[in-house]
Amino acid sequence: MKIAVTSASGKLGASIVKHLINLIGKENVIGIARTPEKAAHLGVEIRKGDYNSREQLNTALHGVDAVLLVSGMDAPDKRIVQHKNVIEAAKQNGVQKIVYTSIVGAEKDNAFSPIVQTNRQTEKDIQNSGLDWSIGRNGIYIEPDLEYIDTYVKEGEIRNCAGDGKCTYTSREELAFAYAKMLTEDKHNRKIYNLVGEAITQSQLADYINQVYHTNLEYTSVSVAAYAKERTAALGDFMGTIIAGIYEGIKNGANNVDSDFETATGRPHKSPIEMMNVFKNEQE
């Protein structure tokens, strides 16, 4: 069985490739990347494939039995067409199964919703493709907060507009483990899973970071409007608005969802502290 992973040069795609190698051997794994050189270190066959090029994707998916479609990073209006290119190329090549990395989030009412809506549209396109399918809805990655610790320490706080809302954080490693299982086990076909961990508040997040990293961070809650203004000033309109929308979603409960992780993987999701320790050990 040959399994291809799109966006193999990205952090999530690369991690999924590594977990698949453990399960089915590197000779059965193909990485697809827009810039193949960036994925060469993975030690598997790498094929060129840009989401915008049907022609490249047709070639990249030749002889493939199952494909993992990593959700694109382009503007919402472009993503649906890009994802369709992968779906159509899969159908043309006789690929049997497509697994998609979707997201948890509010489908309306905040600045992140347009991205959630494009993911839901791709979910529908995959369900209507005639192929076997499995969909994961990713929780929010914990890694960006951990990569940001130096800044948090400098500022002495974690500040955002999530308030007391709970967020079911996950990690790329946990997700990659789940996707490798979903790709290789037929019992997940025609299922949509929330791939998330335990629901925690921002205050709990600060406490856990303090425990693992020996910091003294506190959580400061600010209004949605104030946070959006801060983030757009720091990151520009597009990213700043999206980040503010994500935290507004957390505030309103959009990220406090039941987890299907154990159903997908056969084991419980790692706790926030366990994920932090895994990440910290990799950095050292």
Summary of the structure (lengths in Angstrom):
residues: 284
radius of gyration: 18.9
end to end distance: 36.1
largest distance: 55.3
contacts: 983
relative contact order: 0.13
helix: 52%
strand: 18%
